[in-house]
Amino acid sequence: MKSICLILLQILLITSINSQVISQQVSLEGNNIRSFICNSGIFDQDLRTNNTPGFEWPKGTGKTACFTAGLTIAGYVNNELRMGAASYYGEYSPGYSTNGQFFTDSRFRHFKVKRGDNYINNPDWLNWGLMVPFGAPFIDVNNNGSYDYFVDTPGVRSASETVFICITDGDSLRHTSSEGFGGGTKPLYAEVHLTAWCYDNPGYQDMQFLKWLIINKNTQAWDSTIFSIVTDSDLGDPTEDYMGYDTLRDLGYCYNADNIDGTGTGVSYGPNPPAFGIVYLHCANPNSRLSSFVYFARTGGPGPPCENDPFNSAESYMYMKGLKKDGTPWINILTNQITKFCYPGDPETNSGWTEYAGRIENCGGSLEGPHRIPTPSGDRRLVLSYKPVNQTMNPGDTQVVMAAQLIARGINHKNSVTLLKQLTDVAKNLCQNGFVIGITPISTEIPQEFSLQQNYPNPFNPNTIIRFNIKDSRLTTLKIFDITGREVSELLNEELRPGTYEVNWNAANFPSGMYFCRLDSKDYSYTIKMVLIK
């Protein structure tokens, strides 16, 4: 196993062109995907070499499905548009903001933990508590409300890897009009607590999750605030892309216009290419939906000028509002109605408005324009925007944006979109269930009491199923202990809905012997004996 020093030496540092703060990235690769999280606010782009896409799938193949992405925040401060942009370059720095001022020190960097780490072999585990006041998640094993490195577990529960970083757009030297999507305004003084994580459990290996907790650390309010995930989703060969939106799932996606992507060499996928998507997760803001989903194309490519790359923050804000960059509305070619959601049809069933149906190329505020049927494929950039009901964020107000990026491959390029939608449902259900991994609901019928059944099989090698009943919603733990009484695994530490559940315990990394499984709630505790024989 590589030493921590070697791992740290392999982290590439790239000096910012505008700031003394150094841009840094770490990989998130705990399942079939390898992506990169940068402290400038962008993700997916691989900064180790110039102009390199960074969402690699399958991991280790060199084939990529996204070039770059990031969360851009925009709003008005005293009637002046301000933006914390993140798409290609990123206007954020590691650190925090207070009363409209930027601060940073050596604490503010990436923290990364993975399954198998501990406080001895990973200094990020040891020092995770430095970021807990800034929102770094951890499992409070001893339930004392503080992070104790020798007892508690840093990161998202059950995740194979977790990355956390606290960043802010408060460093004015990072703001540049060449960011790629707007930028160059005065800072918003947004403080962002970014958590990115993934699972290697079956069914979850082709998705990654991101959570942004945003705090207004300005002395003044933000008005007309919009949050947009901006992504340049280059699916293999970037010149052959189509895009679409699933209104039911709040899923923006990219797929190949035909069934062969490039030549199959290099980053391209060849026959039956996959579909890549980013889904907005409602569980962060119940009953919320995206306010718009639009796109823009590389300047010089197919399409009218008002649908090309924005040249300033005002044009970028138009895209965030669900308009073209000159303020012209989008028109659904099938209904001739104004819309803020492009291509919501279904490619595989050929129903509704898709890129195969074409588009109306209107600019200058016109509701009419020439038609292109079908739309030429090309390099698309997607803009998924969330507009809170109350668009005013006062100093100290917070907002949470949560998303998953995922990829699926079917029997052809259109079927890949269908499989991507099915995978999206898995991600959304996991979010709705509080990201409880490995706990399978068996029945929603409310049991009469808490109970823990004998595991089966027993004896076992190395997997066994443990079934238990939850009578009402309260904090419940399910833990495994060895014969000395030492806790060796925590399977549950959550509030679950009433019902019957099963969990699989994989003891492949544990020696043969007797183990004890204990279910605890406020007024109930029960223990069973289990025998592992290898």
Summary of the structure (lengths in Angstrom):
residues: 534
radius of gyration: 24.2
end to end distance: 25.4
largest distance: 76.7
contacts: 1871
relative contact order: 0.12
helix: 11%
strand: 40%
